[in-house]
Amino acid sequence: MTSTPTGRRVTIDGLDSIAFDRTFRAGIEDVWAAVTESDRLARWIGEWTGDPSTGSVDFRMLYEGDEHQAEVLTIQECQAPRRLVLISRVPGQEVVWHMTLTLVEHEGTTTLTFTQSVGDDPAMAGGVGPGWDYYLDRLVAAETGGDPASVDFGDYHPVHTQHYLDMFS
């Protein structure tokens, strides 16, 4: 299956970012759970450990290989079930990612808008864009009864890398 890039360039809090939308025939509480509960996240992207009430959790991607180091997600804002703002840092690395999840429900359909900054280096968009298209399509598969493993990363990267690089050039 050939995918189509869905991200668009936006500026969030003064940061160049990519925004992605996915729509679900589900209530906002259910979609919120799919993007915040560790066991639901594990079906399509990764899992977190720790206590969110402390303001941060450790998050580990499960589909990036065993060598993928856990990130520290700092919770900047949490307005369940509508808005979550996170900062991601990998210990020992300088890259900092700013992410925002916004959910809006209308007549039983919930739209998730996810944004991630591309940092100071616009070339990062070449990985961020295809990566989030891939993971968000895995989320859709997980939440609609499909098999997230059927979503092939090769349909996204490097196929859509230039599209996202051009967006920030």
Number of C-alpha atoms within 10 A of each C-alpha: 8 9 17 12 18 16 21 14 19 16 13 16 9 8 14 20 26 25 22 20 17 16 15 17 16 17 17 22 14 15 25 20 15 20 18 16 12 16 14 18 19 17 20 27 21 17 20 22 13 11 10 14 8 9 14 19 20 19 21 20 19 17 14 11 8 9 8 12 14 20 18 19 23 18 18 14 13 15 9 14 18 16 17 20 18 20 19 21 19 17 11 6 8 8 13 14 16 22 22 19 21 18 22 16 19 11 8 10 14 21 19 22 16 22 25 27 27 25 16 11 11 17 18 16 27 22 18 20 30 27 18 21 25 23 18 19 18 23 24 18 18 18 20 13 8 13 15 21 13 10 19 15 17 14 16 22 17 14 16 21 20 16 16 24 17 12 16 17 8
